[in-house]
Amino acid sequence: MIYKCPRCLYESEKKHHILKHINRKKICELKFLDINPKDYIDIITLTKGSGLEILQENEKMKEEIENMKKENQKIKKQIKKEMKQEIKIINEENRKLRKENEKLKNEVKIINNTTNDYSTTNNNNITNHITFVLNPRNDPEYNYLTDKDYKKYLERMINSIPSLIQKLNLNQMNS
């Protein structure tokens, strides 16, 4: 079996040689992976070359995780930026709506005030007095008019005078 050190790529066919290499006081020179081989001794001594492969895969996964974290941070920053812009737009629209609301409230107040000013109660009674001056009843020219005729003409109100004049004129023409 061949055992490899993931840090310096040292190879040995004997397990105790790789263990001696890993457990020495001074850590080996960095040539491949920046790890402490003592932390991965169980993986390194597993089987022929598989320890190094597992460590390499582990490092690749760590790099991918770091890349994913960086990408997530970029996405978070972008989302925060977009959210701030959206909040800014919403706040601006909110301000406009509040101004419009205040304007409408003022208009309603004005309308209420003006309707109150013009709402007055009119209690005036209008009385029309019409005065008729008629010749005496006993006047020979008008003695053909009876009390019944006078009553009839007065009941017609507005049309009473014209119809009376018409009756008088017709009678004068006939006489």
Contacts in CASP RR format, 6 or more apart in sequence:
PFRMAT RR
TARGET T0000
AUTHOR 0000-0000-0000
METHOD contacts of the structure
MODEL  1
MIYKCPRCLYESEKKHHILKHINRKKICELKFLDINPKDYIDIITLTKGS
GLEILQENEKMKEEIENMKKENQKIKKQIKKEMKQEIKIINEENRKLRKE
NEKLKNEVKIINNTTNDYSTTNNNNITNHITFVLNPRNDPEYNYLTDKDY
KKYLERMINSIPSLIQKLNLNQMNS
1 13 0 8 1.000
1 15 0 8 1.000
1 47 0 8 1.000
1 48 0 8 1.000
1 49 0 8 1.000
2 11 0 8 1.000
2 12 0 8 1.000
2 13 0 8 1.000
2 48 0 8 1.000
2 49 0 8 1.000
3 11 0 8 1.000
3 12 0 8 1.000
3 13 0 8 1.000
3 14 0 8 1.000
3 15 0 8 1.000
3 17 0 8 1.000
3 18 0 8 1.000
3 44 0 8 1.000
3 45 0 8 1.000
3 48 0 8 1.000
3 49 0 8 1.000
4 10 0 8 1.000
4 11 0 8 1.000
4 18 0 8 1.000
4 44 0 8 1.000
4 49 0 8 1.000
4 51 0 8 1.000
4 52 0 8 1.000
5 11 0 8 1.000
5 18 0 8 1.000
5 21 0 8 1.000
5 22 0 8 1.000
5 28 0 8 1.000
5 37 0 8 1.000
5 44 0 8 1.000
6 32 0 8 1.000
6 33 0 8 1.000
6 35 0 8 1.000
6 37 0 8 1.000
6 40 0 8 1.000
6 44 0 8 1.000
6 51 0 8 1.000
6 52 0 8 1.000
6 55 0 8 1.000
6 56 0 8 1.000
7 27 0 8 1.000
7 28 0 8 1.000
7 29 0 8 1.000
7 30 0 8 1.000
7 31 0 8 1.000
7 32 0 8 1.000
7 33 0 8 1.000
7 34 0 8 1.000
7 35 0 8 1.000
7 36 0 8 1.000
7 37 0 8 1.000
8 28 0 8 1.000
8 29 0 8 1.000
8 30 0 8 1.000
8 31 0 8 1.000
8 32 0 8 1.000
9 31 0 8 1.000
9 32 0 8 1.000
10 18 0 8 1.000
10 21 0 8 1.000
10 28 0 8 1.000
12 18 0 8 1.000
12 21 0 8 1.000
15 45 0 8 1.000
18 44 0 8 1.000
18 45 0 8 1.000
19 41 0 8 1.000
19 45 0 8 1.000
21 28 0 8 1.000
21 37 0 8 1.000
22 37 0 8 1.000
22 38 0 8 1.000
22 41 0 8 1.000
22 44 0 8 1.000
23 38 0 8 1.000
27 36 0 8 1.000
27 37 0 8 1.000
28 37 0 8 1.000
33 55 0 8 1.000
33 56 0 8 1.000
33 59 0 8 1.000
35 55 0 8 1.000
35 59 0 8 1.000
37 44 0 8 1.000
40 51 0 8 1.000
40 55 0 8 1.000
43 51 0 8 1.000
43 54 0 8 1.000
43 55 0 8 1.000
44 51 0 8 1.000
44 52 0 8 1.000
44 55 0 8 1.000
45 51 0 8 1.000
46 54 0 8 1.000
132 161 0 8 1.000
135 141 0 8 1.000
135 142 0 8 1.000
137 143 0 8 1.000
137 145 0 8 1.000
141 172 0 8 1.000
142 168 0 8 1.000
144 171 0 8 1.000
145 167 0 8 1.000
149 167 0 8 1.000
153 160 0 8 1.000
153 161 0 8 1.000
153 163 0 8 1.000
153 164 0 8 1.000
153 167 0 8 1.000
154 160 0 8 1.000
156 163 0 8 1.000
END
